[in-house]
């Protein structure tokens, strides 16, 4: 049995990010939100309690059997996890008068502690909490602090707790601390590689489908392409890919997808022109969540129709999607512990009466892991490096009501932005870039003539995991070129702004 680190999820937006950090170390880990302590086996070499939105002193807040502390397994609590460890061991946690969000300076008190090997006495960490410890748990001591909190505590039974989030990039030496916990404290060895993931997922797909056909929505993006290749390796021509032109795609996307996929052996692809259908459904709709759900519902209806047309001896039972874990996290956890940020059309947007059984082979992987998996499967670099594109497409980049004309304006502006990024050797240096059409018109002047036209926002971010992101520091000269091209070439737009928000507090997409 493979040794592992067990991550107990208390509803944090960052739980899978903890897992991702551990996977980067080539160590196997699993995430669970419900734990029977009596069934934790010898294969578990370390346990991590995640953060979460609850407060430990609230009624019905998530908890765990205190017997977990007597298993002699190293434990690391993060944020809510720290407060839970304190609360269960006789300490006290209360609402703080001063919330602590963002960067803070960590000062290590116990420099010889194995958790801090290779970490300087002072460094920046990322805080996100409104509660604090007012009474230390029995047997615990403070090993690091910030100006306003006991930032790290431990006891002699290898139970550690951090008030900050070491898993996010904003914590300068957070990765070192997690590595120290995994290798030096838990004493686990490297035992997980991408090749193992491919084998496991192929076997899972074969077992689940049992020789039956699978319908997959192919968008041409990285996620659906990798999902298609993985499923094709498992079941061959039993996979039927459906490309739906929703009218909400990038400029000339359907043409490009045909060129990309029609020549690949073993791929069955059906192209569906549903542009009028989707735009009709979105008439008069302005609320982002409603738009997402309408698009998701319409996708399923299109798939139902295609399944009826494609079925031969047996009805198509399975629907495959390129859902990745950031989609799942932002759409809320399955057990309802985490907060919904936005519904993704292939997660929260699916109707409850969906007739298909879902296959989501990438559901527990992050974007960079999906790219690595795609490379292992032989996907072309031009596809692997392609920026993410949201499932609802331009439906959530046209702010408020979506119309054919607004989509056209956005497609043109977005195409110019991407063209210039590629031309100026910047495309591969940013993680995701796009244009948003705002529901705002402003006065302009062109050739001594007054104009009153739309505003577009340019958005470009840099990130590794898509759970946190910073805006791209694009050169002013480049931005000027893009702005000039858009206002000169896209009739209907006379002003361009640049979005310099980071995630958090903003999300990458506007809706």
Order of alpha helices (4+ residues) and beta strands (2+ residues): beta-alpha-beta-beta-beta-alpha-beta-beta-beta-beta-beta-alpha-alpha-beta-alpha-beta-alpha-beta-alpha-alpha-beta-alpha-beta-alpha-alpha-alpha-beta-beta-beta-alpha-beta
